[in-house]
């Protein structure tokens, strides 16, 4: 890890950072950014090439320099901010994610060894304790799914405990991480619907299926889609069932436990809460968990669900 203080090494690092930031730079613009002459830029480009970086030069009024992907991995140069960000990200991955934890821990140890002492002290000051580890995910599966998404190839896989049957087929569009689990979002070709699949429950088959033309999600973005599906909604990110009730409990005692609901203080020792759930019985059960008498339950569907849930619990306790 090179020191990024002012001087030829720091300037070389700044040049590399600029070349990585966009496809092509005119030599004059690079010289202006680096506050040097174009001749110095040419010398620094030659130094990068000697280190193994493939920097192409184009002549003419629209020419300049661009960084091309190389066949070999050259020495990596990071400024101090990049080094800290990389090390912290690796520490988080090593502590929080079972799928890539071992590789992240080894990479962190490698990076830490070459950090300047002042940067190493900053990284070592970051302490992380993972409390929400997800199920183990094979890093090879992450790569395989990502490649299929990028190439628009149908994923073929077995899911859950089902094996030796026909393969599930999906036009995978997104790989997302939510609450320490990895999910694949795709159009299920056999069910003609958008679905989410837990990656740790997928056993990929090879080769992948044919290529496809990507479909548009039914929501503005994948974050909205996933949030809606986990609420039991097929459209907007909102609970399909919403209702309210007055609780014989003060607002301050209720507020810490309402999640994404709302609490209104009624000033007489009671409060009105508004909640959402994926079904009316589920919403009735959510109200019952506050261990307080309920009044003014609305709408009518929620009131009926309260009677239904009450009858079921009464029968279970008899």
Secondary structure by P-SEA (a helix, b strand, c coil): cccccccaaaaaaaaaaaaaacccccaaaaaaaacccaaaaaaaaaaaaaaccbbbbbbcccbbbbbcccccccbbbbcaaaaaaaaaaaaaaacccccaaaaaaaaaaaaaaaccaaaaaaaaabbbbbccccccccaaaaaaaaaaaaabbbbbbcccccccccbbbbccccccccccbbbbbccccccccccccccccccccccccccccccccccccaaaaaaaaaacccccccccccbbbbbcccccccccccccbbbbbcccccbbbbbccccaaaaaaaaacccccccccccaaaaaaaaaaaaaaaaaac
